[in-house]
Amino acid sequence: MMKEVKSQASQPGSPRRQGGLNAEIQSRIGHQLRAMYDDVVRQGVPDRFAELIRKLDQPGAAQAGGETDKNGRD
């Protein structure tokens, strides 16, 4: 099939089909992506990340040159 597409695309004056996927393929890809990302969303935010977000939301957290240890961590 790929050879057909390449040979048709290389012929001058041949009608070019717009790129894209048919509805069935788009639906399958969408279903698989939703299943994969739903699983990620269900995992939630790790406690360490939630704590870092809380620290960033505090007033003064955005000051340049904040205190960090030798490894660049809080």
N, CA, C and O atoms as CSV, one atom per row, in Angstrom:
chain,resi,resn,atom,element,x,y,z
A,1,MET,N,N,0.815,-1.181,0.000
A,1,MET,CA,C,0.000,0.000,0.000
A,1,MET,C,C,0.864,1.252,0.000
A,1,MET,O,O,0.540,2.219,-0.689
A,2,MET,N,N,1.959,1.257,0.759
A,2,MET,CA,C,2.838,2.419,0.799
A,2,MET,C,C,3.439,2.697,-0.572
A,2,MET,O,O,3.623,3.854,-0.949
A,3,LYS,N,N,3.742,1.643,-1.313
A,3,LYS,CA,C,4.295,1.836,-2.645
A,3,LYS,C,C,3.285,2.529,-3.542
A,3,LYS,O,O,3.643,3.375,-4.361
A,4,GLU,N,N,2.002,2.159,-3.380
A,4,GLU,CA,C,0.946,2.802,-4.165
A,4,GLU,C,C,0.887,4.291,-3.866
A,4,GLU,O,O,0.813,5.108,-4.785
A,5,VAL,N,N,0.919,4.647,-2.596
A,5,VAL,CA,C,0.832,6.045,-2.195
A,5,VAL,C,C,2.024,6.816,-2.734
A,5,VAL,O,O,1.862,7.917,-3.260
A,6,LYS,N,N,3.220,6.252,-2.609
A,6,LYS,CA,C,4.415,6.926,-3.097
A,6,LYS,C,C,4.379,7.089,-4.602
A,6,LYS,O,O,4.733,8.149,-5.117
A,7,SER,N,N,3.960,6.060,-5.315
A,7,SER,CA,C,3.949,6.147,-6.768
A,7,SER,C,C,2.892,7.139,-7.243
A,7,SER,O,O,3.117,7.842,-8.229
A,8,GLN,N,N,1.755,7.213,-6.575
A,8,GLN,CA,C,0.725,8.166,-6.956
A,8,GLN,C,C,1.159,9.587,-6.659
A,8,GLN,O,O,0.869,10.500,-7.431
A,9,ALA,N,N,1.838,9.779,-5.567
A,9,ALA,CA,C,2.271,11.118,-5.183
A,9,ALA,C,C,3.359,11.633,-6.102
A,9,ALA,O,O,3.488,12.842,-6.293
A,10,SER,N,N,4.142,10.733,-6.674
A,10,SER,CA,C,5.248,11.176,-7.514
A,10,SER,C,C,4.830,11.445,-8.949
A,10,SER,O,O,5.619,11.999,-9.714
A,11,GLN,N,N,3.617,11.072,-9.342
A,11,GLN,CA,C,3.164,11.287,-10.707
A,11,GLN,C,C,2.684,12.725,-10.861
A,11,GLN,O,O,1.779,13.160,-10.149
A,12,PRO,N,N,3.293,13.468,-11.800
A,12,PRO,CA,C,2.862,14.849,-11.994
A,12,PRO,C,C,1.456,14.890,-12.578
A,12,PRO,O,O,1.102,14.077,-13.432
A,13,GLY,N,N,0.671,15.831,-12.116
A,13,GLY,CA,C,-0.671,15.998,-12.633
A,13,GLY,C,C,-1.691,15.044,-12.057
A,13,GLY,O,O,-2.875,15.151,-12.376
A,14,SER,N,N,-1.267,14.109,-11.213
A,14,SER,CA,C,-2.239,13.188,-10.622
A,14,SER,C,C,-2.975,13.911,-9.501
A,14,SER,O,O,-2.386,14.734,-8.801
A,15,PRO,N,N,-4.258,13.609,-9.328
A,15,PRO,CA,C,-5.007,14.295,-8.261
A,15,PRO,C,C,-4.424,13.924,-6.906
A,15,PRO,O,O,-4.259,12.746,-6.589
A,16,ARG,N,N,-4.116,14.931,-6.121
A,16,ARG,CA,C,-3.544,14.695,-4.787
A,16,ARG,C,C,-4.661,14.563,-3.783
A,16,ARG,O,O,-5.567,15.393,-3.715
A,17,ARG,N,N,-4.583,13.541,-3.032
A,17,ARG,CA,C,-5.536,13.332,-1.963
A,17,ARG,C,C,-5.053,14.107,-0.751
A,17,ARG,O,O,-3.862,14.099,-0.440
A,18,GLN,N,N,-5.957,14.767,-0.076
A,18,GLN,CA,C,-5.583,15.495,1.125
A,18,GLN,C,C,-5.068,14.514,2.168
A,18,GLN,O,O,-5.604,13.415,2.316
A,19,GLY,N,N,-4.034,14.913,2.884
A,19,GLY,CA,C,-3.494,14.052,3.930
A,19,GLY,C,C,-4.513,13.857,5.037
A,19,GLY,O,O,-5.448,14.645,5.178
A,20,GLY,N,N,-4.335,12.839,5.795
A,20,GLY,CA,C,-5.236,12.583,6.908
A,20,GLY,C,C,-5.605,11.119,6.990
A,20,GLY,O,O,-5.258,10.306,6.134
A,21,LEU,N,N,-6.307,10.826,8.033
A,21,LEU,CA,C,-6.718,9.447,8.291
A,21,LEU,C,C,-8.223,9.350,8.178
A,21,LEU,O,O,-8.941,10.310,8.457
A,22,ASN,N,N,-8.693,8.189,7.770
A,22,ASN,CA,C,-10.142,8.040,7.671
A,22,ASN,C,C,-10.756,8.000,9.070
A,22,ASN,O,O,-10.052,7.857,10.070
A,23,ALA,N,N,-12.073,8.129,9.120
A,23,ALA,CA,C,-12.780,8.246,10.395
A,23,ALA,C,C,-12.579,7.024,11.288
A,23,ALA,O,O,-12.488,7.159,12.508
A,24,GLU,N,N,-12.509,5.843,10.697
A,24,GLU,CA,C,-12.339,4.627,11.504
A,24,GLU,C,C,-10.985,4.621,12.208
A,24,GLU,O,O,-10.894,4.294,13.391
A,25,ILE,N,N,-9.948,4.981,11.482
A,25,ILE,CA,C,-8.603,5.007,12.078
A,25,ILE,C,C,-8.527,6.090,13.147
A,25,ILE,O,O,-7.963,5.866,14.217
A,26,GLN,N,N,-9.096,7.270,12.863
A,26,GLN,CA,C,-9.102,8.345,13.864
A,26,GLN,C,C,-9.825,7.901,15.127
A,26,GLN,O,O,-9.392,8.202,16.239
A,27,SER,N,N,-10.922,7.191,14.948
A,27,SER,CA,C,-11.681,6.713,16.097
A,27,SER,C,C,-10.868,5.717,16.923
A,27,SER,O,O,-10.858,5.781,18.152
A,28,ARG,N,N,-10.193,4.806,16.243
A,28,ARG,CA,C,-9.369,3.824,16.967
A,28,ARG,C,C,-8.229,4.503,17.725
A,28,ARG,O,O,-7.966,4.176,18.883
A,29,ILE,N,N,-7.563,5.439,17.076
A,29,ILE,CA,C,-6.466,6.160,17.735
A,29,ILE,C,C,-7.002,6.934,18.929
A,29,ILE,O,O,-6.404,6.913,20.004
A,30,GLY,N,N,-8.129,7.619,18.745
A,30,GLY,CA,C,-8.730,8.367,19.844
A,30,GLY,C,C,-9.082,7.481,21.021
A,30,GLY,O,O,-8.843,7.845,22.172
A,31,HIS,N,N,-9.646,6.324,20.736
A,31,HIS,CA,C,-10.019,5.384,21.799
A,31,HIS,C,C,-8.772,4.925,22.568
A,31,HIS,O,O,-8.778,4.884,23.798
A,32,GLN,N,N,-7.720,4.585,21.845
A,32,GLN,CA,C,-6.498,4.120,22.503
A,32,GLN,C,C,-5.836,5.231,23.309
A,32,GLN,O,O,-5.335,4.983,24.406
A,33,LEU,N,N,-5.829,6.453,22.782
A,33,LEU,CA,C,-5.249,7.573,23.528
A,33,LEU,C,C,-6.041,7.863,24.794
A,33,LEU,O,O,-5.463,8.089,25.857
A,34,ARG,N,N,-7.381,7.857,24.679
A,34,ARG,CA,C,-8.208,8.088,25.874
A,34,ARG,C,C,-7.952,7.024,26.926
A,34,ARG,O,O,-7.842,7.345,28.109
A,35,ALA,N,N,-7.857,5.768,26.523
A,35,ALA,CA,C,-7.602,4.687,27.482
A,35,ALA,C,C,-6.257,4.881,28.171
A,35,ALA,O,O,-6.137,4.684,29.380
A,36,MET,N,N,-5.257,5.265,27.406
A,36,MET,CA,C,-3.920,5.445,27.975
A,36,MET,C,C,-3.885,6.642,28.934
A,36,MET,O,O,-3.350,6.533,30.037
A,37,TYR,N,N,-4.445,7.771,28.522
A,37,TYR,CA,C,-4.391,8.962,29.358
A,37,TYR,C,C,-5.343,8.886,30.536
A,37,TYR,O,O,-5.061,9.467,31.583
A,38,ASP,N,N,-6.468,8.184,30.399
A,38,ASP,CA,C,-7.356,7.994,31.540
A,38,ASP,C,C,-6.631,7.263,32.659
A,38,ASP,O,O,-6.813,7.581,33.834
A,39,ASP,N,N,-5.816,6.291,32.299
A,39,ASP,CA,C,-5.040,5.555,33.294
A,39,ASP,C,C,-4.062,6.485,34.005
A,39,ASP,O,O,-3.893,6.394,35.221
A,40,VAL,N,N,-3.426,7.365,33.266
A,40,VAL,CA,C,-2.477,8.319,33.857
A,40,VAL,C,C,-3.204,9.269,34.801
A,40,VAL,O,O,-2.716,9.557,35.894
A,41,VAL,N,N,-4.364,9.755,34.384
A,41,VAL,CA,C,-5.135,10.680,35.217
A,41,VAL,C,C,-5.584,10.004,36.507
A,41,VAL,O,O,-5.578,10.625,37.570
A,42,ARG,N,N,-5.968,8.754,36.418
A,42,ARG,CA,C,-6.422,8.019,37.612
A,42,ARG,C,C,-5.312,7.850,38.641
A,42,ARG,O,O,-5.589,7.689,39.829
A,43,GLN,N,N,-4.069,7.886,38.199
A,43,GLN,CA,C,-2.953,7.702,39.129
A,43,GLN,C,C,-2.828,8.882,40.091
A,43,GLN,O,O,-2.300,8.729,41.192
A,44,GLY,N,N,-3.303,10.041,39.689
A,44,GLY,CA,C,-3.251,11.201,40.567
A,44,GLY,C,C,-1.866,11.820,40.606
A,44,GLY,O,O,-0.942,11.378,39.923
A,45,VAL,N,N,-1.748,12.846,41.417
A,45,VAL,CA,C,-0.494,13.579,41.555
A,45,VAL,C,C,0.251,13.018,42.763
A,45,VAL,O,O,-0.314,12.933,43.854
A,46,PRO,N,N,1.510,12.637,42.579
A,46,PRO,CA,C,2.284,12.138,43.731
A,46,PRO,C,C,2.371,13.199,44.837
A,46,PRO,O,O,2.382,14.397,44.557
A,47,ASP,N,N,2.430,12.754,46.069
A,47,ASP,CA,C,2.477,13.667,47.214
A,47,ASP,C,C,3.621,14.670,47.105
A,47,ASP,O,O,3.457,15.836,47.463
A,48,ARG,N,N,4.776,14.227,46.615
A,48,ARG,CA,C,5.926,15.138,46.495
A,48,ARG,C,C,5.621,16.273,45.525
A,48,ARG,O,O,5.970,17.424,45.788
A,49,PHE,N,N,4.978,15.961,44.414
A,49,PHE,CA,C,4.632,17.003,43.445
A,49,PHE,C,C,3.595,17.954,44.031
A,49,PHE,O,O,3.686,19.168,43.851
A,50,ALA,N,N,2.605,17.397,44.734
A,50,ALA,CA,C,1.574,18.241,45.339
A,50,ALA,C,C,2.202,19.209,46.344
A,50,ALA,O,O,1.814,20.375,46.412
A,51,GLU,N,N,3.157,18.731,47.109
A,51,GLU,CA,C,3.848,19.586,48.088
A,51,GLU,C,C,4.643,20.683,47.382
A,51,GLU,O,O,4.631,21.833,47.821
A,52,LEU,N,N,5.331,20.342,46.300
A,52,LEU,CA,C,6.078,21.355,45.546
A,52,LEU,C,C,5.138,22.412,44.970
A,52,LEU,O,O,5.465,23.599,44.969
A,53,ILE,N,N,3.994,21.994,44.489
A,53,ILE,CA,C,3.015,22.948,43.950
A,53,ILE,C,C,2.512,23.865,45.063
A,53,ILE,O,O,2.365,25.070,44.856
A,54,ARG,N,N,2.248,23.297,46.246
A,54,ARG,CA,C,1.809,24.135,47.374
A,54,ARG,C,C,2.879,25.162,47.721
A,54,ARG,O,O,2.562,26.317,48.003
A,55,LYS,N,N,4.148,24.746,47.702
A,55,LYS,CA,C,5.233,25.685,48.015
A,55,LYS,C,C,5.312,26.797,46.975
A,55,LYS,O,O,5.541,27.956,47.320
A,56,LEU,N,N,5.126,26.454,45.723
A,56,LEU,CA,C,5.180,27.463,44.661
A,56,LEU,C,C,4.012,28.443,44.749
A,56,LEU,O,O,4.143,29.600,44.349
A,57,ASP,N,N,2.890,27.996,45.262
A,57,ASP,CA,C,1.715,28.860,45.386
A,57,ASP,C,C,1.827,29.833,46.553
A,57,ASP,O,O,1.064,30.797,46.624
A,58,GLN,N,N,2.757,29.600,47.462
A,58,GLN,CA,C,2.912,30.480,48.619
A,58,GLN,C,C,3.524,31.809,48.188
A,58,GLN,O,O,4.338,31.853,47.266
A,59,PRO,N,N,3.127,32.899,48.864
A,59,PRO,CA,C,3.720,34.212,48.533
A,59,PRO,C,C,5.230,34.184,48.725
A,59,PRO,O,O,5.732,33.612,49.693
A,60,GLY,N,N,5.933,34.792,47.814
A,60,GLY,CA,C,7.393,34.851,47.906
A,60,GLY,C,C,8.091,33.643,47.324
A,60,GLY,O,O,9.321,33.597,47.315
A,61,ALA,N,N,7.354,32.669,46.841
A,61,ALA,CA,C,7.965,31.461,46.296
A,61,ALA,C,C,8.660,31.710,44.968
A,61,ALA,O,O,9.559,30.959,44.590
A,62,ALA,N,N,8.259,32.744,44.264
A,62,ALA,CA,C,8.812,33.017,42.933
A,62,ALA,C,C,10.048,33.903,42.989
A,62,ALA,O,O,10.531,34.334,41.942
A,63,GLN,N,N,10.570,34.187,44.163
A,63,GLN,CA,C,11.757,35.036,44.278
A,63,GLN,C,C,12.952,34.346,43.657
A,63,GLN,O,O,13.171,33.152,43.866
A,64,ALA,N,N,13.723,35.099,42.895
A,64,ALA,CA,C,14.924,34.532,42.272
A,64,ALA,C,C,15.950,34.211,43.345
A,64,ALA,O,O,16.051,34.911,44.353
A,65,GLY,N,N,16.712,33.143,43.119
A,65,GLY,CA,C,17.787,32.795,44.043
A,65,GLY,C,C,17.289,32.224,45.347
A,65,GLY,O,O,17.893,32.450,46.396
A,66,GLY,N,N,16.198,31.489,45.299
A,66,GLY,CA,C,15.667,30.866,46.508
A,66,GLY,C,C,16.675,29.892,47.096
A,66,GLY,O,O,17.590,29.441,46.407
A,67,GLU,N,N,16.504,29.573,48.365
A,67,GLU,CA,C,17.442,28.684,49.036
A,67,GLU,C,C,17.234,27.249,48.570
A,67,GLU,O,O,16.116,26.734,48.588
A,68,THR,N,N,18.316,26.614,48.156
A,68,THR,CA,C,18.284,25.208,47.794
A,68,THR,C,C,19.534,24.551,48.352
A,68,THR,O,O,20.502,25.230,48.695
A,69,ASP,N,N,19.508,23.226,48.440
A,69,ASP,CA,C,20.699,22.525,48.907
A,69,ASP,C,C,21.691,22.353,47.755
A,69,ASP,O,O,21.464,22.892,46.672
A,70,LYS,N,N,22.758,21.633,47.961
A,70,LYS,CA,C,23.810,21.485,46.963
A,70,LYS,C,C,23.329,20.812,45.679
A,70,LYS,O,O,23.911,21.025,44.616
A,71,ASN,N,N,22.276,20.004,45.767
A,71,ASN,CA,C,21.758,19.297,44.600
A,71,ASN,C,C,20.712,20.099,43.849
A,71,ASN,O,O,20.164,19.604,42.864
A,72,GLY,N,N,20.413,21.332,44.280
A,72,GLY,CA,C,19.414,22.136,43.613
A,72,GLY,C,C,17.999,21.780,44.015
A,72,GLY,O,O,17.037,22.151,43.342
A,73,ARG,N,N,17.879,21.054,45.120
A,73,ARG,CA,C,16.557,20.655,45.599
A,73,ARG,C,C,16.206,21.450,46.839
A,73,ARG,O,O,17.076,22.000,47.515
A,74,ASP,N,N,14.886,21.503,47.131
A,74,ASP,CA,C,14.432,22.197,48.355
A,74,ASP,C,C,14.785,21.413,49.576
A,74,ASP,O,O,14.483,21.839,50.691
